Amino acid sequence: MSVVARTLACVDTTLQDPLVGQVLDGRYRVEARIAVGGMATVYRAVDTRLDRVLALKVMHPTLATDATFVERFIREAKSVARLDHPNVVQVFDQGAEGAYVYLAMEYIAGCTLRDVLRERGALRPRAALDILEPVLAALGAAHRAGFVHRDMKPENVLIGDDGRVKVADFGLVRAVDTVTSTTGSVLGTVSYLAPEQIEHGTADPRVDVYACGVVLYEMLTGGKPHDGDSPAQILYKHLHEDVPPPSAAVPGMAYALDALVASATARTPDVRPHDAVALLAEAREARAALTAEQLDAVPPQALAADHDNAEDRTSVIPRALTTPRPLPVNEDEDAVPDGGAPADGVHRTSRFATPPPLPPRRRRPQVRRGPLAVVVAVLLVLGVGTGFWYINSGQFTKVPPLLSKTEAQAEDRLSDAGLDVGSVKHAYSDTVERGTVISTDPGVGTRIRKNDSVSLTISDGPDTVKLPDVEGYKLDRARTLLKDEGLEPGMVTREFSRDVPRGFVISTDPETGTEVRSGSAVALVVSKGRPVDVPDVTGEDLEDAKAELEDAGLKVKVATEQVTSEYDKGQVARQTPDPGSRAAEDDTVTLTVSKGPEMIEVPDVTGDSVDDAKRKLEDAGFGVKEDRGLLGLFGDTVKDQSVDGGDKAPKGSTIKITIR
């Protein structure tokens, strides 16, 4: 389908969406539908209080009655609110109105990685790594905070018009230490499920690592590693077949990229990097090992594929679709026996233990040389040749890969490379494990003289602070106190309270006194004041309606436009919020005034049979009442009607017919 056709289809669907044009919770005006997922629909909306554009994620009403799905939906809000990271889509608010449960989120003007792959196919390695690294930084923050995304795929990677990369849709997020095994089904997207998710239903940070490896393969080649005629076939391949090296689809692809994909997609979880932070370190090492020509190699665009298929949707997948079998164990010299780890901490798989062999050199024709020529050649090799090698190569080396290594491991690697350790600095890091290398000076891969020194920056782990007590403070003051402690005010959820005044903080998440990372977001629960049941004032005169609402502790706003309705001119035709709903004291109720009922012409039915008369009147939009009296008990002809034919009456009003 062309871009224009897809756009027209989206517009047509949006016009039929009942939420478009509505105002949720008296605050969020829904303007257009952006996307539809397995659990929710995403809309572009305007926060009428703060006058800003945002994305509104609304759970499908059919799922809103399921307490499990609602709990998962709300868990997303709370989880993401704790992840104050530049590469995670921010959540502002969470609430519900009637059958609609929603999240108010940061709106990213741009596209998804899926859109990019659909339009361009394979990406250059530099572009693929430029996207992968911020994704891993976002997931690394989630993993170190104790959460697993569980549904990483190109649809959940947003690329802003300004080039920012953000991870979205933490709808399947789960705490690392939460039991995630299920008996009959798996939640996720078929093409990106790790073998252990399929076979056992378990999920830890390594399932996100696996999915990122699949996404990297897709960016480098333009296609998915496993395909099939059905989801069952794809699941089977994830269980029993290795992800092929990207170079098999794109000849000439750098070995470092093959190794990176292999490391992330190892079928045995213990062989993969233990979380996104570890994979990020490997990705940076791979980048440092590539030349500018390799990074900017143009991929063959013929590999671009149409990914618009059902396998890209998050779904509930029965594990009965696959036949569980034991996962393979690598048998080469670099494999890890019994779930152990190599001494250098780097996880590898057997397929790429050594680079592919070089083609044999062609023999040169032998030339007969005399003894003097042989002696001169030997002297040149031993003397001049050795000097030339020493001047041009022997004095130099490259800074070896050191990121994510411990200080001791880094010193050993530098020593092996003929380099000394320079100054050692320490710095806080939210994504790099305490005691491991954050950066080097000169950088990894830099060409320097032997015996020169390399300075190291070692991670002290995250900078932590104790969450201050802000309960009972006004929202603005609470935000100031959090910022003074190096924390960020996060998502604000508003709840009714009979004890805490409107606009004051009821509680925080995490709780007061908790040790949290510096810069972390703190979710705030703020009082909406005491609850007020909104009275029904439809059909009342405007002034009477305003007085009744103000007596209930509510403010009143009158809509500028009037509408036709069944009510007389000047009476209230409708109100927002709806009658019977709960509002907070001092909340505003918007009243729409009636300009009277619509007047339509009454058909002439005198002389018609009763059935014909009723049909004509009802088709015209009127109700019908029969008046037979004693003389019309057995009659079937209309002798008179309460409003003469040709005159006008309010649409929906009742016309009385007299039968004789």
C-alpha positions as CSV (number, residue, x, y, z in Angstrom):
1,M,0.0,0.0,0.0
2,S,1.4,3.4,-0.9
3,V,2.1,6.2,1.6
4,V,-0.9,8.2,0.3
5,A,-3.2,5.1,0.5
6,R,-2.1,4.4,4.0
7,T,-2.7,8.0,5.0
8,L,-6.2,8.0,3.5
9,A,-7.0,4.8,5.3
10,C,-5.8,6.3,8.6
11,V,-7.9,9.4,8.0
12,D,-11.0,7.3,7.2
13,T,-10.5,5.2,10.3
14,T,-10.0,8.3,12.5
15,L,-13.2,9.8,11.3
16,Q,-15.1,6.8,12.6
17,D,-13.4,6.7,16.0
18,P,-15.8,7.7,18.7
19,L,-13.1,9.3,20.9
20,V,-11.9,11.8,18.3
21,G,-13.3,15.2,19.2
22,Q,-14.1,14.2,22.8
23,V,-12.6,15.6,26.0
24,L,-11.4,12.9,28.5
25,D,-11.5,13.6,32.2
26,G,-12.5,17.2,31.4
27,R,-8.9,17.9,30.3
28,Y,-7.6,16.0,27.3
29,R,-9.1,16.9,24.0
30,V,-8.6,14.0,21.5
31,E,-7.6,15.3,18.1
32,A,-6.6,12.3,16.0
33,R,-5.8,8.6,16.1
34,I,-2.1,7.8,15.7
35,A,-1.8,4.0,16.1
36,V,-3.6,0.9,17.2
37,G,-1.9,-1.8,19.3
38,G,-2.8,-5.1,20.9
39,M,-3.8,-3.5,24.2
40,A,-4.5,0.1,23.5
41,T,-5.0,2.9,20.9
42,V,-2.7,5.9,20.8
43,Y,-4.2,9.4,20.0
44,R,-2.7,12.9,19.5
45,A,-4.4,15.1,22.1
46,V,-4.2,18.5,23.7
47,D,-3.9,19.1,27.4
48,T,-6.4,21.9,27.7
49,R,-5.0,22.9,31.2
50,L,-1.4,23.3,30.1
51,D,-2.1,23.9,26.4
52,R,0.4,21.3,25.2
53,V,0.2,18.5,22.7
54,L,0.7,15.0,24.0
55,A,0.0,11.4,23.2
56,L,-2.9,9.7,24.9
57,K,-2.8,5.9,25.2
58,V,-6.3,4.6,25.8
59,M,-6.8,0.9,26.7
60,H,-9.3,-0.9,24.5
61,P,-12.7,-0.7,26.3
62,T,-13.1,-4.5,26.0
63,L,-10.0,-4.9,28.2
64,A,-10.9,-2.2,30.7
65,T,-13.2,-4.7,32.4
66,D,-10.3,-7.1,32.9
67,A,-8.6,-6.3,36.2
68,T,-5.4,-8.0,35.1
69,F,-5.0,-5.9,32.0
70,V,-5.9,-2.7,33.9
71,E,-3.3,-3.5,36.5
72,R,-0.7,-4.1,33.8
73,F,-1.6,-0.9,32.1
74,I,-1.3,1.1,35.4
75,R,2.0,-0.7,36.1
76,E,3.4,0.7,32.9
77,A,2.6,4.3,34.1
78,K,4.3,3.7,37.4
79,S,7.3,1.9,35.9
80,V,8.0,4.5,33.3
81,A,7.5,7.3,35.8
82,R,10.5,6.0,37.6
83,L,12.6,6.0,34.5
84,D,13.7,9.5,34.1
85,H,15.9,8.9,31.0
86,P,16.3,11.0,27.9
87,N,15.7,7.9,25.7
88,V,12.5,6.8,27.4
89,V,9.1,8.3,26.4
90,Q,7.9,10.2,29.5
91,V,4.6,9.6,31.1
92,F,2.8,12.6,32.5
93,D,-0.5,11.4,33.9
94,Q,-2.8,8.3,34.3
95,G,-6.5,8.2,34.9
96,A,-9.9,6.8,33.9
97,E,-13.2,8.1,32.7
98,G,-16.0,5.6,32.3
99,A,-14.8,2.7,30.2
100,Y,-11.7,4.6,29.1
101,V,-8.4,3.9,31.1
102,Y,-5.6,6.1,29.7
103,L,-2.0,7.3,30.0
104,A,-1.0,10.8,29.0
105,M,2.5,10.6,27.5
106,E,5.1,12.7,25.8
107,Y,4.3,13.3,22.1
108,I,7.1,12.5,19.7
109,A,6.7,14.2,16.3
110,G,8.5,11.8,13.9
111,C,8.2,8.1,13.0
112,T,9.0,4.6,14.2
113,L,12.0,2.5,13.3
114,R,9.5,0.2,11.5
115,D,8.6,3.2,9.3
116,V,12.2,3.8,8.5
117,L,12.9,0.1,7.7
118,R,9.7,-0.1,5.5
119,E,10.8,3.0,3.5
120,R,14.6,2.4,3.3
121,G,15.2,-1.3,3.9
122,A,18.7,-2.0,5.3
123,L,20.6,0.8,7.0
124,R,24.3,1.7,7.0
125,P,26.1,0.2,10.0
126,R,26.7,3.7,11.4
127,A,23.0,4.5,11.3
128,A,22.1,1.1,12.8
129,L,24.5,1.6,15.8
130,D,23.3,5.3,16.2
131,I,19.8,3.9,16.8
132,L,20.8,0.8,18.7
133,E,23.0,2.6,21.3
134,P,20.3,5.0,22.7
135,V,17.8,2.1,22.7
136,L,20.3,0.0,24.8
137,A,20.9,3.1,27.1
138,A,17.2,3.3,27.8
139,L,16.8,-0.4,28.4
140,G,19.9,-0.4,30.5
141,A,18.3,2.2,32.8
142,A,15.2,0.0,33.0
143,H,17.2,-3.1,33.7
144,R,19.3,-1.4,36.4
145,A,16.0,-0.1,37.9
146,G,14.7,-3.6,38.0
147,F,12.4,-3.8,35.0
148,V,12.3,-5.9,31.8
149,H,10.5,-4.4,28.7
150,R,9.6,-7.8,27.1
151,D,8.3,-6.4,23.8
152,M,11.3,-4.7,22.1
153,K,10.7,-4.3,18.3
154,P,11.0,-1.6,15.7
155,E,7.4,-0.4,16.3
156,N,8.5,0.6,19.9
157,V,11.5,2.6,18.8
158,L,10.5,6.2,18.1
159,I,12.7,8.5,16.0
160,G,11.9,12.2,16.4
161,D,12.1,14.8,13.7
162,D,15.0,16.2,15.7
163,G,16.8,12.9,15.6
164,R,16.2,11.8,19.2
165,V,15.6,8.1,19.7
166,K,13.2,7.0,22.4
167,V,11.8,3.6,23.6
168,A,8.1,3.5,24.0
169,D,5.4,1.0,25.1
170,F,6.3,-0.5,28.4
171,G,2.9,-2.2,28.4
172,L,4.5,-5.6,29.1
173,V,7.1,-4.3,31.5
174,R,7.7,-6.6,34.4
175,A,9.9,-6.4,37.5
176,V,13.1,-8.5,37.2
177,D,12.5,-10.3,40.4
178,T,8.8,-11.1,39.6
179,V,7.9,-14.6,38.7
180,T,7.1,-14.5,35.0
181,S,6.5,-18.1,34.1
182,T,3.1,-18.9,32.6
183,T,1.6,-22.2,31.9
184,G,-0.2,-21.9,28.6
185,S,0.8,-18.7,26.7
186,V,3.4,-16.0,26.1
187,L,2.8,-12.3,25.7
188,G,5.0,-10.7,23.1
189,T,5.7,-10.4,19.3
190,V,6.5,-13.6,17.5
191,S,9.6,-12.4,15.5
192,Y,11.4,-11.0,18.6
193,L,10.8,-13.7,21.3
194,A,13.8,-15.3,23.0
195,P,13.9,-19.1,23.1
196,E,13.3,-19.1,26.9
197,Q,10.2,-17.0,26.5
198,I,8.8,-19.4,24.0
199,E,9.8,-22.6,25.9
200,H,9.3,-21.6,29.5
201,G,7.5,-18.3,29.5
202,T,10.3,-16.8,31.6
203,A,11.7,-13.2,31.1
204,D,14.7,-11.5,32.5
205,P,16.9,-8.7,31.0
206,R,18.4,-11.2,28.6
207,V,15.1,-11.4,26.6
208,D,15.4,-7.7,25.8
209,V,19.0,-8.3,24.8
210,Y,17.9,-11.1,22.4
211,A,15.2,-8.9,20.9
212,C,17.7,-6.1,20.4
213,G,20.0,-8.5,18.6
214,V,17.1,-9.4,16.2
215,V,16.3,-5.7,15.7
216,L,20.0,-5.0,14.9
217,Y,20.0,-7.9,12.4
218,E,16.9,-6.3,10.8
219,M,18.5,-2.9,10.6
220,L,21.7,-4.3,9.0
221,T,20.0,-6.6,6.4
222,G,16.5,-5.1,5.9
223,G,14.9,-8.5,6.8
224,K,14.1,-10.6,9.8
225,P,16.4,-13.6,10.6
226,H,13.6,-16.1,10.8
227,D,10.5,-16.3,8.5
228,G,7.8,-18.8,7.9
229,D,4.3,-19.3,6.7
230,S,2.8,-19.3,10.2
231,P,3.8,-18.0,13.7
232,A,4.4,-21.6,14.8
233,Q,7.2,-22.0,12.2
234,I,8.8,-18.8,13.3
235,L,8.7,-19.8,16.9
236,Y,10.2,-23.2,16.0
237,K,13.1,-21.5,14.3
238,H,13.8,-19.3,17.3
239,L,14.0,-22.4,19.4
240,H,16.1,-24.6,17.1
241,E,18.0,-22.4,14.6
242,D,20.7,-19.8,15.3
243,V,20.2,-16.3,14.0
244,P,22.3,-16.2,10.8
245,P,25.2,-13.7,10.5
246,P,24.2,-10.5,8.8
247,S,27.1,-11.1,6.3
248,A,25.2,-14.1,5.0
249,A,22.5,-11.7,3.7
250,V,24.9,-8.7,3.0
251,P,28.2,-10.0,1.7
252,G,31.2,-8.0,3.0
253,M,29.5,-7.1,6.3
254,A,32.2,-6.5,9.0
255,Y,33.0,-9.4,11.2
256,A,32.6,-7.3,14.3
257,L,28.9,-6.8,13.4
258,D,28.4,-10.5,12.9
259,A,29.9,-11.1,16.3
260,L,27.7,-8.5,18.0
261,V,24.5,-10.0,16.6
262,A,25.7,-13.5,17.5
263,S,26.5,-12.4,21.1
264,A,23.0,-10.8,21.6
265,T,21.0,-13.6,20.0
266,A,22.7,-16.7,21.5
267,R,20.0,-19.2,22.0
268,T,21.4,-20.2,25.4
269,P,20.6,-17.2,27.8
270,D,23.8,-17.7,29.8
271,V,25.9,-17.0,26.8
272,R,24.3,-13.6,26.1
273,P,25.3,-10.3,27.7
274,H,23.5,-10.2,31.1
275,D,21.6,-7.0,30.4
276,A,21.4,-4.0,28.0
277,V,24.3,-2.2,29.7
278,A,26.6,-5.1,28.9
279,L,25.4,-5.2,25.3
280,L,25.9,-1.5,25.0
281,A,29.5,-1.9,26.0
282,E,29.9,-4.6,23.3
283,A,28.2,-2.3,20.7
284,R,30.6,0.5,21.5
285,E,33.6,-1.9,21.2
286,A,32.2,-3.1,17.9
287,R,31.9,0.4,16.6
288,A,35.5,1.2,17.7
289,A,36.7,-1.8,15.8
290,L,35.1,-0.7,12.5
291,T,36.8,1.6,10.0
292,A,35.0,4.7,8.6
293,E,34.5,2.7,5.3
294,Q,32.9,-0.2,7.1
295,L,30.6,2.1,9.2
296,D,29.4,3.9,6.1
297,A,29.1,0.9,3.8
298,V,26.0,1.3,1.7
299,P,23.7,-1.8,2.1
300,P,22.0,-3.4,-0.9
301,Q,18.5,-1.9,-0.9
302,A,17.1,-4.9,-2.7
303,L,16.8,-6.4,0.7
304,A,14.1,-3.9,1.8
305,A,11.0,-5.8,2.7
306,D,7.4,-5.1,3.5
307,H,7.1,-5.7,7.2
308,D,3.4,-4.8,7.5
309,N,2.2,-8.1,8.8
310,A,0.6,-9.7,11.8
311,E,3.8,-11.1,13.2
312,D,4.8,-7.5,14.2
313,R,1.8,-7.2,16.6
314,T,2.0,-7.8,20.3
315,S,-0.1,-10.9,21.0
316,V,-0.9,-13.8,23.3
317,I,1.0,-16.8,21.8
318,P,0.1,-20.3,22.9
319,R,3.3,-22.2,23.7
320,A,1.6,-25.3,22.3
321,L,2.6,-23.9,18.9
322,T,6.1,-25.1,19.5
323,T,7.6,-28.4,20.6
324,P,10.0,-27.7,23.4
325,R,13.4,-29.3,23.0
326,P,16.7,-28.9,25.0
327,L,18.6,-25.8,23.9
328,P,21.9,-26.4,22.1
329,V,25.2,-26.1,24.0
330,N,28.2,-24.6,22.1
331,E,31.1,-27.0,21.7
332,D,33.9,-24.9,20.5
333,E,36.8,-23.5,22.5
334,D,35.0,-20.2,23.2
335,A,31.8,-21.8,24.4
336,V,30.9,-21.5,28.1
337,P,30.5,-24.9,29.8
338,D,27.9,-25.4,32.6
339,G,26.6,-21.8,32.5
340,G,30.0,-20.4,33.4
341,A,31.6,-17.2,32.1
342,P,34.9,-16.7,30.2
343,A,37.7,-15.3,32.2
344,D,37.6,-12.0,30.4
345,G,33.8,-11.6,31.0
346,V,33.0,-11.5,27.2
347,H,30.2,-13.8,26.0
348,R,30.7,-15.5,22.7
349,T,29.1,-18.1,20.5
350,S,30.7,-20.8,18.5
351,R,29.7,-19.7,15.0
352,F,32.1,-16.7,15.0
353,A,35.0,-18.0,17.1
354,T,37.4,-17.2,14.3
355,P,37.2,-15.0,11.2
356,P,36.6,-16.7,7.9
357,P,39.8,-18.0,6.2
358,L,41.5,-15.8,3.7
359,P,41.6,-17.1,0.1
360,P,45.0,-18.8,-0.9
361,R,47.6,-16.5,-2.5
362,R,48.5,-17.2,-6.1
363,R,52.0,-18.5,-6.7
364,R,54.4,-16.2,-8.5
365,P,56.7,-17.7,-11.2
366,Q,60.0,-18.8,-9.8
367,V,63.0,-16.7,-10.9
368,R,66.4,-18.2,-10.7
369,R,68.8,-15.9,-8.7
370,G,72.5,-16.1,-8.2
371,P,74.3,-16.4,-4.8
372,L,75.0,-12.6,-4.7
373,A,71.4,-11.7,-5.2
374,V,70.3,-14.1,-2.5
375,V,72.8,-12.5,0.0
376,V,71.7,-9.0,-0.8
377,A,68.0,-10.0,-0.4
378,V,68.7,-11.5,3.0
379,L,70.6,-8.4,4.2
380,L,67.8,-6.2,3.0
381,V,65.2,-8.3,4.9
382,L,67.2,-8.5,8.1
383,G,68.5,-4.9,8.0
384,V,66.5,-2.4,6.0
385,G,63.3,-4.4,6.2
386,T,63.4,-4.7,10.0
387,G,64.2,-1.0,10.4
388,F,61.3,0.0,8.1
389,W,58.9,-2.2,10.1
390,Y,60.1,-0.8,13.4
391,I,59.8,2.8,12.2
392,N,56.3,2.4,10.8
393,S,54.7,-0.2,12.9
394,G,56.7,-1.4,15.9
395,Q,56.5,2.0,17.7
396,F,52.7,2.1,17.6
397,T,49.7,0.2,18.8
398,K,46.0,0.8,19.4
399,V,44.1,1.3,22.7
400,P,42.4,-2.1,23.3
401,P,38.7,-2.4,24.1
402,L,38.3,-1.6,27.8
403,L,34.7,-0.5,28.3
404,S,32.8,-2.4,31.0
405,K,36.0,-4.1,32.1
406,T,37.1,-4.0,35.7
407,E,40.1,-1.8,36.6
408,A,42.3,-4.9,37.0
409,Q,41.2,-6.3,33.7
410,A,41.8,-3.0,32.0
411,E,45.3,-2.8,33.5
412,D,46.1,-6.3,32.2
413,R,44.9,-5.5,28.7
414,L,46.9,-2.3,28.6
415,S,50.0,-4.2,29.8
416,D,49.5,-6.8,27.1
417,A,49.3,-4.0,24.5
418,G,52.5,-2.5,25.8
419,L,50.8,0.5,27.4
420,D,50.9,2.0,30.8
421,V,48.0,3.1,33.0
422,G,47.8,6.8,33.4
423,S,45.5,8.7,35.8
424,V,42.5,6.9,37.2
425,K,39.4,9.0,37.8
426,H,36.0,8.0,39.2
427,A,32.5,9.2,38.2
428,Y,28.9,8.3,38.9
429,S,27.0,6.4,36.2
430,D,23.5,5.1,36.0
431,T,24.2,2.6,33.2
432,V,27.8,1.4,33.8
433,E,28.4,-1.1,36.6
434,R,30.3,0.0,39.7
435,G,34.0,-0.7,39.4
436,T,34.1,-1.0,35.6
437,V,35.5,1.3,32.9
438,I,33.2,4.2,31.7
439,S,35.7,5.7,29.2
440,T,39.4,6.0,28.3
441,D,41.7,8.8,27.2
442,P,42.8,8.3,24.4
443,G,39.6,6.5,23.3
444,V,39.3,2.8,22.4
445,G,40.9,2.1,19.0
446,T,43.1,5.2,19.0
447,R,46.5,4.7,17.5
448,I,49.3,5.7,20.0
449,R,52.9,4.9,20.7
450,K,53.9,1.9,22.7
451,N,54.7,2.6,26.3
452,D,52.4,5.7,26.3
453,S,49.8,5.8,29.1
454,V,46.0,5.6,28.9
455,S,43.9,7.3,31.5
456,L,40.8,5.5,32.9
457,T,37.5,6.7,34.2
458,I,35.9,4.1,36.6
459,S,32.2,3.9,37.5
460,D,31.2,4.5,41.1
461,G,27.7,3.3,40.1
462,P,24.6,5.5,40.4
463,D,24.7,8.5,42.7
464,T,21.9,7.9,45.3
465,V,20.0,10.2,47.6
466,K,17.3,9.7,50.3
467,L,13.8,10.7,49.1
468,P,12.6,13.7,51.1
469,D,9.2,13.8,52.8
470,V,7.0,16.0,50.6
471,E,3.7,14.7,51.8
472,G,1.3,17.5,52.8
473,Y,3.1,20.1,50.7
474,K,1.5,22.0,47.7
475,L,2.6,20.5,44.4
476,D,4.8,23.4,43.4
477,R,6.7,23.3,46.7
478,A,7.0,19.5,46.6
479,R,8.6,19.8,43.1
480,T,11.1,22.4,44.4
481,L,12.1,20.2,47.3
482,L,12.7,17.2,45.0
483,K,14.8,19.3,42.6
484,D,16.8,20.6,45.6
485,E,17.8,17.0,46.4
486,G,18.8,16.3,42.8
487,L,15.6,14.4,41.9
488,E,13.1,15.0,39.2
489,P,9.3,15.4,39.7
490,G,7.7,12.6,37.7
491,M,4.2,11.6,36.7
492,V,1.4,13.3,38.7
493,T,-1.7,11.3,39.5
494,R,-4.7,13.0,41.1
495,E,-7.0,11.3,43.6
496,F,-9.9,12.4,45.7
497,S,-9.2,12.9,49.4
498,R,-11.4,14.1,52.2
499,D,-8.4,14.7,54.4
500,V,-5.8,16.4,52.1
501,P,-6.7,19.7,50.6
502,R,-6.9,20.1,46.8
503,G,-3.5,20.6,45.2
504,F,-1.5,19.1,48.1
505,V,0.7,15.9,47.9
506,I,-0.9,12.8,49.3
507,S,2.0,10.3,48.7
508,T,5.0,9.6,46.5
509,D,6.3,6.5,44.7
510,P,8.9,5.5,45.8
511,E,8.0,6.1,49.4
512,T,9.6,8.8,51.6
513,G,13.0,7.8,52.9
514,T,13.8,5.4,50.1
515,E,17.3,5.5,48.7
516,V,17.0,6.4,45.0
517,R,19.4,7.3,42.2
518,S,20.2,11.0,41.8
519,G,18.2,12.4,38.9
520,S,15.5,9.7,39.3
521,A,11.9,10.7,38.7
522,V,9.5,10.6,41.6
523,A,5.8,10.0,41.0
524,L,3.4,12.2,43.0
525,V,-0.1,11.5,44.1
526,V,-1.9,14.9,44.5
527,S,-5.3,15.5,46.1
528,K,-8.2,16.5,43.9
529,G,-10.0,17.6,47.1
530,R,-13.2,16.1,48.4
531,P,-15.3,14.2,45.8
532,V,-18.5,15.8,44.4
533,D,-21.3,14.0,42.6
534,V,-22.1,16.0,39.6
535,P,-25.9,16.8,39.6
536,D,-28.0,16.4,36.5
537,V,-29.0,19.9,35.2
538,T,-30.0,19.0,31.6
539,G,-33.4,20.4,30.8
540,E,-33.1,23.1,33.4
541,D,-33.1,26.8,32.7
542,L,-29.5,28.1,32.4
543,E,-29.5,30.3,35.5
544,D,-31.1,27.6,37.6
545,A,-28.5,25.0,36.4
546,K,-25.6,27.4,37.3
547,A,-27.0,28.0,40.8
548,E,-27.4,24.3,41.4
549,L,-23.8,23.4,40.3
550,E,-22.3,26.3,42.3
551,D,-24.2,25.2,45.4
552,A,-22.5,21.8,44.9
553,G,-19.1,23.4,45.0
554,L,-18.4,23.3,41.3
555,K,-17.5,26.1,38.8
556,V,-19.6,26.6,35.6
557,K,-18.5,27.4,32.1
558,V,-21.1,28.0,29.3
559,A,-20.1,26.7,25.8
560,T,-20.1,29.4,23.1
561,E,-22.0,27.3,20.6
562,Q,-25.6,26.3,21.1
563,V,-27.2,23.2,19.8
564,T,-30.6,22.0,18.7
565,S,-32.1,19.5,21.1
566,E,-35.4,18.2,22.6
567,Y,-35.2,20.9,25.2
568,D,-36.7,24.4,24.9
569,K,-34.5,27.3,23.9
570,G,-32.4,28.6,26.8
571,Q,-32.5,25.3,28.7
572,V,-29.4,23.1,29.2
573,A,-29.0,20.6,26.4
574,R,-25.9,18.7,27.7
575,Q,-23.2,18.9,30.3
576,T,-19.6,17.8,30.7
577,P,-18.7,15.9,32.9
578,D,-21.8,13.7,32.6
579,P,-24.5,13.7,35.3
580,G,-23.7,11.3,38.1
581,S,-19.9,11.3,37.6
582,R,-17.5,12.3,40.3
583,A,-15.6,15.6,40.2
584,A,-13.4,17.5,42.6
585,E,-14.5,20.6,44.5
586,D,-13.9,23.7,42.3
587,D,-13.8,21.6,39.1
588,T,-15.5,23.1,36.1
589,V,-18.7,21.8,34.5
590,T,-19.3,23.0,30.9
591,L,-22.9,23.6,30.0
592,T,-24.2,23.6,26.4
593,V,-27.4,25.6,25.9
594,S,-30.3,24.5,23.7
595,K,-31.5,26.7,20.9
596,G,-34.7,24.7,20.8
597,P,-35.8,21.6,19.0
598,E,-35.4,21.1,15.3
599,M,-38.7,22.1,13.6
600,I,-39.8,19.8,10.7
601,E,-42.9,19.6,8.5
602,V,-45.7,17.3,9.6
603,P,-47.1,15.1,6.8
604,D,-50.8,15.1,6.1
605,V,-52.3,11.8,7.1
606,T,-56.0,12.5,7.2
607,G,-57.9,10.0,5.2
608,D,-55.1,7.4,5.5
609,S,-55.4,4.1,7.2
610,V,-54.0,3.9,10.7
611,D,-51.0,1.8,9.7
612,D,-50.1,4.1,6.8
613,A,-50.5,7.2,8.9
614,K,-48.3,5.9,11.7
615,R,-45.6,4.9,9.2
616,K,-45.5,8.3,7.6
617,L,-45.3,10.2,10.9
618,E,-42.7,7.9,12.4
619,D,-40.5,8.1,9.2
620,A,-40.7,11.8,9.5
621,G,-39.4,11.7,13.0
622,F,-42.5,12.0,15.1
623,G,-44.1,9.9,17.8
624,V,-47.7,8.8,17.3
625,K,-50.7,8.7,19.7
626,E,-54.0,7.2,18.7
627,D,-57.4,8.7,19.8
628,R,-60.2,6.3,19.0
629,G,-62.9,7.2,21.5
630,L,-66.1,5.2,21.5
631,L,-66.8,5.8,17.8
632,G,-63.4,4.7,16.6
633,L,-63.0,1.4,18.4
634,F,-63.5,-0.5,15.2
635,G,-62.5,2.2,12.7
636,D,-59.3,2.3,10.5
637,T,-59.4,5.7,9.0
638,V,-57.7,8.9,10.3
639,K,-60.3,11.7,10.5
640,D,-58.1,14.4,12.2
641,Q,-54.5,15.1,13.5
642,S,-53.3,17.3,16.3
643,V,-51.0,19.3,14.0
644,D,-52.3,20.0,10.5
645,G,-50.4,18.6,7.6
646,G,-47.9,21.1,6.2
647,D,-47.4,22.8,9.5
648,K,-44.1,22.4,11.5
649,A,-43.6,20.7,14.9
650,P,-40.5,19.9,17.0
651,K,-38.7,16.8,15.8
652,G,-39.4,13.9,18.1
653,S,-42.7,15.4,19.4
654,T,-45.9,13.4,19.4
655,I,-48.7,13.8,16.9
656,K,-52.2,12.7,18.0
657,I,-54.4,11.1,15.3
658,T,-58.2,10.8,15.7
659,I,-59.6,7.6,14.3
660,R,-63.2,7.0,13.2
